[in-house]
Amino acid sequence: MATIRKRKKSDGSVSYTAYIRVREKGVVLHTEPKTFSKEALAKSWSKKREVELEQPGALRTVIDRKVGVEPAKTVGELIADYIRVVRPMKPWADTKQNVIQALQRHPISEKPAGDLIAKDIVDHCVA
């Protein structure tokens, strides 16, 4: 949940700073402040940003960017890397190529590989 603080500037005008803090087990994982001229703008931005950060993988992406880590690759990107590296060394038959291409078209290929859980694999196998 966001905190909004009213600040009086030296020229007498007022600004509102919205602080978003994401905590896990009492540890602050991410802090994001932004200052606005009106309280309504600060509230609107903070609500919108909180929804964005709740999306799967969004918080991890923000934290990775902050510390300079490359964003996690998706399953599809890892498959493309596999094709690029392995196929020239060890060519394979059409059947394997067709299976790999089908996997790249499946929704699981859009998920970040580091975020995969057992349910994702089961859902992929059942579908």
mmCIF file of the C-alpha atoms, coordinates in Angstrom:
data_MODEL
# 
_entry.id   MODEL 
# 
loop_
_atom_site.group_PDB 
_atom_site.id 
_atom_site.type_symbol 
_atom_site.label_atom_id 
_atom_site.label_alt_id 
_atom_site.label_comp_id 
_atom_site.label_asym_id 
_atom_site.label_entity_id 
_atom_site.label_seq_id 
_atom_site.pdbx_PDB_ins_code 
_atom_site.Cartn_x 
_atom_site.Cartn_y 
_atom_site.Cartn_z 
_atom_site.occupancy 
_atom_site.B_iso_or_equiv 
_atom_site.pdbx_formal_charge 
_atom_site.auth_seq_id 
_atom_site.auth_comp_id 
_atom_site.auth_asym_id 
_atom_site.auth_atom_id 
_atom_site.pdbx_PDB_model_num 
ATOM 1   C CA . MET A 1 1   ? 0.000  0.000   0.000   1.00 0.00 ? 1   MET A CA 1 
ATOM 2   C CA . ALA A 1 2   ? 1.230  3.470   -0.841  1.00 0.00 ? 2   ALA A CA 1 
ATOM 3   C CA . THR A 1 3   ? 1.970  6.248   1.590   1.00 0.00 ? 3   THR A CA 1 
ATOM 4   C CA . ILE A 1 4   ? 1.371  9.834   0.510   1.00 0.00 ? 4   ILE A CA 1 
ATOM 5   C CA . ARG A 1 5   ? 3.208  12.630  2.270   1.00 0.00 ? 5   ARG A CA 1 
ATOM 6   C CA . LYS A 1 6   ? 2.405  16.316  1.992   1.00 0.00 ? 6   LYS A CA 1 
ATOM 7   C CA . ARG A 1 7   ? 5.484  18.534  1.736   1.00 0.00 ? 7   ARG A CA 1 
ATOM 8   C CA . LYS A 1 8   ? 5.689  22.273  1.978   1.00 0.00 ? 8   LYS A CA 1 
ATOM 9   C CA . LYS A 1 9   ? 8.351  23.740  -0.287  1.00 0.00 ? 9   LYS A CA 1 
ATOM 10  C CA . SER A 1 10  ? 10.512 26.750  0.540   1.00 0.00 ? 10  SER A CA 1 
ATOM 11  C CA . ASP A 1 11  ? 8.461  28.938  -1.845  1.00 0.00 ? 11  ASP A CA 1 
ATOM 12  C CA . GLY A 1 12  ? 5.275  28.083  0.089   1.00 0.00 ? 12  GLY A CA 1 
ATOM 13  C CA . SER A 1 13  ? 3.767  25.732  -2.461  1.00 0.00 ? 13  SER A CA 1 
ATOM 14  C CA . VAL A 1 14  ? 2.760  22.210  -1.561  1.00 0.00 ? 14  VAL A CA 1 
ATOM 15  C CA . SER A 1 15  ? 3.727  18.935  -3.214  1.00 0.00 ? 15  SER A CA 1 
ATOM 16  C CA . TYR A 1 16  ? 2.656  15.359  -2.566  1.00 0.00 ? 16  TYR A CA 1 
ATOM 17  C CA . THR A 1 17  ? 5.071  12.448  -2.667  1.00 0.00 ? 17  THR A CA 1 
ATOM 18  C CA . ALA A 1 18  ? 3.697  8.936   -3.110  1.00 0.00 ? 18  ALA A CA 1 
ATOM 19  C CA . TYR A 1 19  ? 5.906  6.157   -1.739  1.00 0.00 ? 19  TYR A CA 1 
ATOM 20  C CA . ILE A 1 20  ? 5.337  2.580   -2.783  1.00 0.00 ? 20  ILE A CA 1 
ATOM 21  C CA . ARG A 1 21  ? 7.090  -0.047  -0.680  1.00 0.00 ? 21  ARG A CA 1 
ATOM 22  C CA . VAL A 1 22  ? 6.976  -3.757  -1.343  1.00 0.00 ? 22  VAL A CA 1 
ATOM 23  C CA . ARG A 1 23  ? 7.889  -5.908  1.643   1.00 0.00 ? 23  ARG A CA 1 
ATOM 24  C CA . GLU A 1 24  ? 8.283  -9.605  2.110   1.00 0.00 ? 24  GLU A CA 1 
ATOM 25  C CA . LYS A 1 25  ? 8.695  -11.106 5.575   1.00 0.00 ? 25  LYS A CA 1 
ATOM 26  C CA . GLY A 1 26  ? 9.476  -7.664  6.970   1.00 0.00 ? 26  GLY A CA 1 
ATOM 27  C CA . VAL A 1 27  ? 12.214 -6.948  4.424   1.00 0.00 ? 27  VAL A CA 1 
ATOM 28  C CA . VAL A 1 28  ? 11.739 -4.061  1.982   1.00 0.00 ? 28  VAL A CA 1 
ATOM 29  C CA . LEU A 1 29  ? 12.256 -5.451  -1.519  1.00 0.00 ? 29  LEU A CA 1 
ATOM 30  C CA . HIS A 1 30  ? 11.427 -2.319  -3.473  1.00 0.00 ? 30  HIS A CA 1 
ATOM 31  C CA . THR A 1 31  ? 10.772 1.358   -2.777  1.00 0.00 ? 31  THR A CA 1 
ATOM 32  C CA . GLU A 1 32  ? 9.536  3.779   -5.402  1.00 0.00 ? 32  GLU A CA 1 
ATOM 33  C CA . PRO A 1 33  ? 8.753  7.453   -4.688  1.00 0.00 ? 33  PRO A CA 1 
ATOM 34  C CA . LYS A 1 34  ? 7.211  9.966   -7.084  1.00 0.00 ? 34  LYS A CA 1 
ATOM 35  C CA . THR A 1 35  ? 6.240  13.584  -6.418  1.00 0.00 ? 35  THR A CA 1 
ATOM 36  C CA . PHE A 1 36  ? 3.145  15.374  -7.730  1.00 0.00 ? 36  PHE A CA 1 
ATOM 37  C CA . SER A 1 37  ? 1.606  18.832  -7.472  1.00 0.00 ? 37  SER A CA 1 
ATOM 38  C CA . LYS A 1 38  ? -1.812 17.467  -6.451  1.00 0.00 ? 38  LYS A CA 1 
ATOM 39  C CA . GLU A 1 39  ? -2.790 14.781  -3.969  1.00 0.00 ? 39  GLU A CA 1 
ATOM 40  C CA . ALA A 1 40  ? -5.284 13.225  -6.398  1.00 0.00 ? 40  ALA A CA 1 
ATOM 41  C CA . LEU A 1 41  ? -2.498 12.667  -8.949  1.00 0.00 ? 41  LEU A CA 1 
ATOM 42  C CA . ALA A 1 42  ? -0.330 11.005  -6.317  1.00 0.00 ? 42  ALA A CA 1 
ATOM 43  C CA . LYS A 1 43  ? -3.165 8.679   -5.274  1.00 0.00 ? 43  LYS A CA 1 
ATOM 44  C CA . SER A 1 44  ? -3.997 7.819   -8.872  1.00 0.00 ? 44  SER A CA 1 
ATOM 45  C CA . TRP A 1 45  ? -0.380 7.054   -9.773  1.00 0.00 ? 45  TRP A CA 1 
ATOM 46  C CA . SER A 1 46  ? 0.188  4.948   -6.663  1.00 0.00 ? 46  SER A CA 1 
ATOM 47  C CA . LYS A 1 47  ? -2.905 2.803   -7.292  1.00 0.00 ? 47  LYS A CA 1 
ATOM 48  C CA . LYS A 1 48  ? -1.959 2.286   -10.932 1.00 0.00 ? 48  LYS A CA 1 
ATOM 49  C CA . ARG A 1 49  ? 1.650  1.447   -10.069 1.00 0.00 ? 49  ARG A CA 1 
ATOM 50  C CA . GLU A 1 50  ? 0.656  -1.017  -7.350  1.00 0.00 ? 50  GLU A CA 1 
ATOM 51  C CA . VAL A 1 51  ? -1.515 -2.890  -9.860  1.00 0.00 ? 51  VAL A CA 1 
ATOM 52  C CA . GLU A 1 52  ? 1.405  -2.964  -12.322 1.00 0.00 ? 52  GLU A CA 1 
ATOM 53  C CA . LEU A 1 53  ? 3.773  -4.354  -9.695  1.00 0.00 ? 53  LEU A CA 1 
ATOM 54  C CA . GLU A 1 54  ? 1.290  -7.099  -8.765  1.00 0.00 ? 54  GLU A CA 1 
ATOM 55  C CA . GLN A 1 55  ? 1.468  -8.580  -12.274 1.00 0.00 ? 55  GLN A CA 1 
ATOM 56  C CA . PRO A 1 56  ? 3.425  -11.871 -12.443 1.00 0.00 ? 56  PRO A CA 1 
ATOM 57  C CA . GLY A 1 57  ? 7.129  -11.202 -12.858 1.00 0.00 ? 57  GLY A CA 1 
ATOM 58  C CA . ALA A 1 58  ? 6.812  -7.395  -12.796 1.00 0.00 ? 58  ALA A CA 1 
ATOM 59  C CA . LEU A 1 59  ? 8.428  -6.915  -9.400  1.00 0.00 ? 59  LEU A CA 1 
ATOM 60  C CA . ARG A 1 60  ? 11.298 -9.223  -10.312 1.00 0.00 ? 60  ARG A CA 1 
ATOM 61  C CA . THR A 1 61  ? 11.884 -7.247  -13.517 1.00 0.00 ? 61  THR A CA 1 
ATOM 62  C CA . VAL A 1 62  ? 11.957 -3.927  -11.631 1.00 0.00 ? 62  VAL A CA 1 
ATOM 63  C CA . ILE A 1 63  ? 14.378 -5.259  -9.016  1.00 0.00 ? 63  ILE A CA 1 
ATOM 64  C CA . ASP A 1 64  ? 16.616 -6.848  -11.664 1.00 0.00 ? 64  ASP A CA 1 
ATOM 65  C CA . ARG A 1 65  ? 16.778 -3.553  -13.583 1.00 0.00 ? 65  ARG A CA 1 
ATOM 66  C CA . LYS A 1 66  ? 17.642 -1.683  -10.406 1.00 0.00 ? 66  LYS A CA 1 
ATOM 67  C CA . VAL A 1 67  ? 20.621 -3.912  -9.634  1.00 0.00 ? 67  VAL A CA 1 
ATOM 68  C CA . GLY A 1 68  ? 21.703 -4.222  -13.277 1.00 0.00 ? 68  GLY A CA 1 
ATOM 69  C CA . VAL A 1 69  ? 20.756 -7.861  -13.836 1.00 0.00 ? 69  VAL A CA 1 
ATOM 70  C CA . GLU A 1 70  ? 19.559 -8.941  -17.262 1.00 0.00 ? 70  GLU A CA 1 
ATOM 71  C CA . PRO A 1 71  ? 15.825 -9.674  -17.358 1.00 0.00 ? 71  PRO A CA 1 
ATOM 72  C CA . ALA A 1 72  ? 14.996 -13.356 -16.989 1.00 0.00 ? 72  ALA A CA 1 
ATOM 73  C CA . LYS A 1 73  ? 14.696 -15.188 -20.277 1.00 0.00 ? 73  LYS A CA 1 
ATOM 74  C CA . THR A 1 74  ? 11.435 -16.761 -21.278 1.00 0.00 ? 74  THR A CA 1 
ATOM 75  C CA . VAL A 1 75  ? 11.115 -20.454 -22.068 1.00 0.00 ? 75  VAL A CA 1 
ATOM 76  C CA . GLY A 1 76  ? 10.783 -19.501 -25.748 1.00 0.00 ? 76  GLY A CA 1 
ATOM 77  C CA . GLU A 1 77  ? 14.039 -17.510 -25.649 1.00 0.00 ? 77  GLU A CA 1 
ATOM 78  C CA . LEU A 1 78  ? 15.839 -20.451 -24.046 1.00 0.00 ? 78  LEU A CA 1 
ATOM 79  C CA . ILE A 1 79  ? 14.497 -22.742 -26.776 1.00 0.00 ? 79  ILE A CA 1 
ATOM 80  C CA . ALA A 1 80  ? 15.747 -20.308 -29.435 1.00 0.00 ? 80  ALA A CA 1 
ATOM 81  C CA . ASP A 1 81  ? 19.176 -20.283 -27.743 1.00 0.00 ? 81  ASP A CA 1 
ATOM 82  C CA . TYR A 1 82  ? 19.159 -24.091 -27.730 1.00 0.00 ? 82  TYR A CA 1 
ATOM 83  C CA . ILE A 1 83  ? 18.388 -24.196 -31.457 1.00 0.00 ? 83  ILE A CA 1 
ATOM 84  C CA . ARG A 1 84  ? 21.054 -21.590 -32.225 1.00 0.00 ? 84  ARG A CA 1 
ATOM 85  C CA . VAL A 1 85  ? 23.795 -23.355 -30.229 1.00 0.00 ? 85  VAL A CA 1 
ATOM 86  C CA . VAL A 1 86  ? 23.045 -27.079 -30.539 1.00 0.00 ? 86  VAL A CA 1 
ATOM 87  C CA . ARG A 1 87  ? 21.642 -27.521 -34.034 1.00 0.00 ? 87  ARG A CA 1 
ATOM 88  C CA . PRO A 1 88  ? 24.848 -26.509 -35.857 1.00 0.00 ? 88  PRO A CA 1 
ATOM 89  C CA . MET A 1 89  ? 26.835 -28.991 -33.740 1.00 0.00 ? 89  MET A CA 1 
ATOM 90  C CA . LYS A 1 90  ? 24.349 -31.862 -33.915 1.00 0.00 ? 90  LYS A CA 1 
ATOM 91  C CA . PRO A 1 91  ? 21.703 -31.638 -36.648 1.00 0.00 ? 91  PRO A CA 1 
ATOM 92  C CA . TRP A 1 92  ? 18.359 -33.283 -35.869 1.00 0.00 ? 92  TRP A CA 1 
ATOM 93  C CA . ALA A 1 93  ? 15.455 -34.741 -37.800 1.00 0.00 ? 93  ALA A CA 1 
ATOM 94  C CA . ASP A 1 94  ? 12.244 -32.989 -38.845 1.00 0.00 ? 94  ASP A CA 1 
ATOM 95  C CA . THR A 1 95  ? 10.244 -34.575 -36.042 1.00 0.00 ? 95  THR A CA 1 
ATOM 96  C CA . LYS A 1 96  ? 12.378 -32.941 -33.337 1.00 0.00 ? 96  LYS A CA 1 
ATOM 97  C CA . GLN A 1 97  ? 12.247 -29.621 -35.188 1.00 0.00 ? 97  GLN A CA 1 
ATOM 98  C CA . ASN A 1 98  ? 8.438  -29.802 -35.382 1.00 0.00 ? 98  ASN A CA 1 
ATOM 99  C CA . VAL A 1 99  ? 8.134  -30.599 -31.671 1.00 0.00 ? 99  VAL A CA 1 
ATOM 100 C CA . ILE A 1 100 ? 10.430 -27.692 -30.752 1.00 0.00 ? 100 ILE A CA 1 
ATOM 101 C CA . GLN A 1 101 ? 8.482  -25.289 -32.974 1.00 0.00 ? 101 GLN A CA 1 
ATOM 102 C CA . ALA A 1 102 ? 5.182  -26.450 -31.459 1.00 0.00 ? 102 ALA A CA 1 
ATOM 103 C CA . LEU A 1 103 ? 6.585  -25.798 -27.981 1.00 0.00 ? 103 LEU A CA 1 
ATOM 104 C CA . GLN A 1 104 ? 7.614  -22.293 -29.040 1.00 0.00 ? 104 GLN A CA 1 
ATOM 105 C CA . ARG A 1 105 ? 4.021  -21.561 -30.128 1.00 0.00 ? 105 ARG A CA 1 
ATOM 106 C CA . HIS A 1 106 ? 2.530  -22.765 -26.845 1.00 0.00 ? 106 HIS A CA 1 
ATOM 107 C CA . PRO A 1 107 ? 1.720  -20.187 -24.104 1.00 0.00 ? 107 PRO A CA 1 
ATOM 108 C CA . ILE A 1 108 ? 4.332  -21.716 -21.772 1.00 0.00 ? 108 ILE A CA 1 
ATOM 109 C CA . SER A 1 109 ? 7.038  -20.281 -24.044 1.00 0.00 ? 109 SER A CA 1 
ATOM 110 C CA . GLU A 1 110 ? 6.036  -16.761 -22.960 1.00 0.00 ? 110 GLU A CA 1 
ATOM 111 C CA . LYS A 1 111 ? 6.649  -17.405 -19.250 1.00 0.00 ? 111 LYS A CA 1 
ATOM 112 C CA . PRO A 1 112 ? 9.939  -16.367 -17.635 1.00 0.00 ? 112 PRO A CA 1 
ATOM 113 C CA . ALA A 1 113 ? 11.910 -19.573 -17.151 1.00 0.00 ? 113 ALA A CA 1 
ATOM 114 C CA . GLY A 1 114 ? 12.849 -18.658 -13.581 1.00 0.00 ? 114 GLY A CA 1 
ATOM 115 C CA . ASP A 1 115 ? 9.200  -18.236 -12.613 1.00 0.00 ? 115 ASP A CA 1 
ATOM 116 C CA . LEU A 1 116 ? 8.048  -21.671 -13.791 1.00 0.00 ? 116 LEU A CA 1 
ATOM 117 C CA . ILE A 1 117 ? 6.368  -23.805 -11.171 1.00 0.00 ? 117 ILE A CA 1 
ATOM 118 C CA . ALA A 1 118 ? 5.155  -27.402 -11.274 1.00 0.00 ? 118 ALA A CA 1 
ATOM 119 C CA . LYS A 1 119 ? 1.605  -26.240 -12.045 1.00 0.00 ? 119 LYS A CA 1 
ATOM 120 C CA . ASP A 1 120 ? 2.838  -24.554 -15.253 1.00 0.00 ? 120 ASP A CA 1 
ATOM 121 C CA . ILE A 1 121 ? 4.373  -27.806 -16.460 1.00 0.00 ? 121 ILE A CA 1 
ATOM 122 C CA . VAL A 1 122 ? 1.259  -29.810 -15.569 1.00 0.00 ? 122 VAL A CA 1 
ATOM 123 C CA . ASP A 1 123 ? -1.001 -27.265 -17.295 1.00 0.00 ? 123 ASP A CA 1 
ATOM 124 C CA . HIS A 1 124 ? 1.209  -27.465 -20.385 1.00 0.00 ? 124 HIS A CA 1 
ATOM 125 C CA . CYS A 1 125 ? 1.045  -31.273 -20.448 1.00 0.00 ? 125 CYS A CA 1 
ATOM 126 C CA . VAL A 1 126 ? -2.730 -31.356 -19.928 1.00 0.00 ? 126 VAL A CA 1 
ATOM 127 C CA . ALA A 1 127 ? -3.494 -28.730 -22.593 1.00 0.00 ? 127 ALA A CA 1 
# 
